[in-house]
Amino acid sequence: MQFEFNGQTGVIKDKVTGERCVILMQIRMQDILSRLSEIFQSGAKVIIFEASKAAGEQFAKEAPEAAKADIQQLLNITVQRFTEAGLGKIEVTEANLEKGELKFRIWNNFFAEIKNNEEETYCNCIEGFVSGMYEQIMHKTPKTQKTKCVANGDPYCEWHMALK
């Protein structure tokens, strides 16, 4: 994401979509997610996943028509925008879009560095978002498997997605 800050109005906008943005420090995001977990206990995971999934679906719906017609282009745009947004260095390591298979990793994953009271990460934000995009594009629910996580000592977080 490339941003534009208007010093007169105090507004930050995404240059691609024109949408207003805010910058949240990781510690504030942790406060928000931890509070959700305190209030909703184990149900917080479902709420966070479903909210992230809805955001992914909306992102795919709002993609430019040219990108919707070319899934590889949409994938490239998405990786670039969310790497630039500070989620970490995202890379697609394998993609067979005809078969609906995707393997990607995130180095310095923003959400893996945020932990709840049980020391679990909030990587379900990533899983929900990507699942929502996948369903919107492929019109099918993906099977998602997280194969690596920095919380387990791996150098990056990695997911495999495929058609069920």
C-alpha positions as CSV (number, residue, x, y, z in Angstrom):
1,M,0.0,0.0,0.0
2,Q,1.2,3.4,-0.8
3,F,-0.1,6.2,1.4
4,E,-0.6,9.9,1.2
5,F,-0.8,12.0,4.3
6,N,-2.6,15.4,4.2
7,G,-1.0,17.5,6.9
8,Q,-3.9,20.1,6.7
9,T,-6.7,17.5,7.4
10,G,-4.7,14.9,9.3
11,V,-6.0,12.2,7.0
12,I,-4.0,9.3,5.6
13,K,-5.3,7.7,2.4
14,D,-4.3,4.6,0.4
15,K,-3.1,5.8,-3.0
16,V,-4.6,2.8,-4.8
17,T,-8.1,2.7,-3.4
18,G,-8.4,6.3,-2.0
19,E,-9.7,4.8,1.3
20,R,-8.8,6.4,4.6
21,C,-6.3,4.6,6.8
22,V,-4.9,4.8,10.2
23,I,-1.6,3.5,11.6
24,L,-2.0,1.2,14.5
25,M,1.1,0.2,16.4
26,Q,1.5,-3.6,17.1
27,I,1.0,-3.1,20.8
28,R,-2.4,-1.4,20.3
29,M,-3.5,-4.2,18.0
30,Q,-2.4,-6.7,20.7
31,D,-4.5,-4.7,23.2
32,I,-7.6,-4.9,20.9
33,L,-7.2,-8.6,20.1
34,S,-6.4,-9.5,23.8
35,R,-9.5,-7.6,24.9
36,L,-11.7,-9.5,22.4
37,S,-10.2,-12.8,23.8
38,E,-10.9,-11.8,27.4
39,I,-14.5,-10.9,26.6
40,F,-15.4,-13.8,24.2
41,Q,-12.9,-16.4,25.4
42,S,-12.6,-19.2,22.9
43,G,-15.3,-17.6,20.8
44,A,-12.9,-14.8,20.0
45,K,-11.0,-17.0,17.6
46,V,-14.1,-17.6,15.5
47,I,-15.1,-13.9,15.6
48,I,-11.6,-12.8,14.5
49,F,-11.4,-15.4,11.8
50,E,-14.9,-14.5,10.4
51,A,-14.2,-10.8,10.5
52,S,-10.9,-11.3,8.7
53,K,-12.6,-13.6,6.2
54,A,-15.2,-10.9,5.4
55,A,-12.4,-8.4,4.9
56,G,-10.7,-10.8,2.5
57,E,-14.0,-11.3,0.5
58,Q,-14.5,-7.5,0.3
59,F,-10.9,-7.0,-0.8
60,A,-11.4,-9.5,-3.7
61,K,-14.7,-7.9,-4.6
62,E,-13.1,-4.4,-4.8
63,A,-10.2,-5.5,-7.0
64,P,-9.9,-3.9,-10.4
65,E,-11.8,-5.8,-13.1
66,A,-8.5,-6.5,-15.0
67,A,-7.1,-8.2,-11.9
68,K,-10.3,-10.2,-11.3
69,A,-9.9,-11.6,-14.9
70,D,-6.3,-12.6,-14.2
71,I,-5.9,-14.5,-10.9
72,Q,-2.1,-14.4,-11.1
73,Q,-2.2,-10.6,-11.4
74,L,-4.6,-10.3,-8.5
75,L,-2.3,-12.5,-6.4
76,N,0.7,-10.3,-7.3
77,I,-1.2,-7.1,-6.5
78,T,-2.3,-8.5,-3.2
79,V,1.1,-9.7,-2.1
80,Q,2.6,-6.3,-3.0
81,R,-0.1,-4.3,-1.2
82,F,0.0,-6.2,2.0
83,T,3.8,-6.4,2.1
84,E,3.9,-2.6,1.7
85,A,1.2,-2.3,4.5
86,G,3.6,-3.8,7.0
87,L,2.2,-7.3,7.5
88,G,5.6,-8.8,6.7
89,K,7.5,-10.0,3.7
90,I,4.9,-12.1,1.8
91,E,6.0,-14.5,-0.9
92,V,4.2,-17.1,-2.9
93,T,6.4,-20.1,-3.1
94,E,4.1,-22.3,-5.2
95,A,0.9,-21.6,-7.2
96,N,-1.1,-23.8,-9.4
97,L,-4.2,-21.7,-9.8
98,E,-5.9,-24.1,-12.2
99,K,-5.9,-26.7,-9.5
100,G,-6.6,-24.0,-6.8
101,E,-3.3,-24.8,-5.0
102,L,-1.3,-22.1,-3.3
103,K,1.7,-22.1,-0.9
104,F,2.8,-18.9,0.6
105,R,4.9,-17.7,3.5
106,I,5.2,-14.5,5.5
107,W,8.5,-13.4,7.0
108,N,8.2,-11.1,10.0
109,N,4.5,-11.9,10.2
110,F,2.8,-9.0,12.1
111,F,0.1,-11.2,13.6
112,A,2.5,-14.0,14.6
113,E,4.3,-11.6,16.8
114,I,1.1,-10.8,18.7
115,K,0.2,-13.4,21.3
116,N,-2.8,-13.9,23.5
117,N,-2.7,-14.9,27.2
118,E,-2.2,-18.6,26.2
119,E,0.8,-17.5,24.1
120,E,-1.1,-18.4,20.9
121,T,-0.6,-16.1,17.9
122,Y,-3.3,-14.3,16.0
123,C,-2.3,-15.9,12.6
124,N,-6.0,-16.7,12.2
125,C,-6.3,-13.1,11.0
126,I,-4.2,-14.1,8.0
127,E,-6.0,-17.4,7.5
128,G,-9.4,-15.8,7.6
129,F,-8.4,-13.0,5.1
130,V,-6.8,-15.3,2.6
131,S,-9.7,-17.8,2.9
132,G,-12.2,-15.0,2.2
133,M,-10.3,-13.9,-0.9
134,Y,-9.9,-17.5,-2.1
135,E,-13.7,-18.2,-1.7
136,Q,-14.6,-15.0,-3.5
137,I,-12.2,-15.8,-6.4
138,M,-12.5,-19.6,-6.7
139,H,-16.1,-19.9,-5.5
140,K,-15.1,-22.8,-3.2
141,T,-14.0,-23.1,0.4
142,P,-10.2,-23.9,0.6
143,K,-8.6,-26.5,2.8
144,T,-6.0,-24.4,4.6
145,Q,-3.1,-25.9,6.5
146,K,-0.5,-23.9,8.4
147,T,2.8,-25.8,8.1
148,K,5.3,-23.4,9.8
149,C,5.1,-20.6,12.4
150,V,7.6,-18.3,14.0
151,A,5.9,-19.0,17.3
152,N,7.2,-22.6,16.9
153,G,10.8,-21.4,16.1
154,D,10.4,-21.4,12.3
155,P,12.0,-18.5,10.4
156,Y,8.6,-17.7,8.8
157,C,4.9,-18.6,8.8
158,E,3.8,-20.8,5.9
159,W,0.4,-22.0,4.7
160,H,-0.8,-24.4,2.0
161,M,-4.2,-23.9,0.4
162,A,-6.0,-26.2,-1.9
163,L,-9.6,-27.1,-3.0
164,K,-11.4,-29.3,-0.5
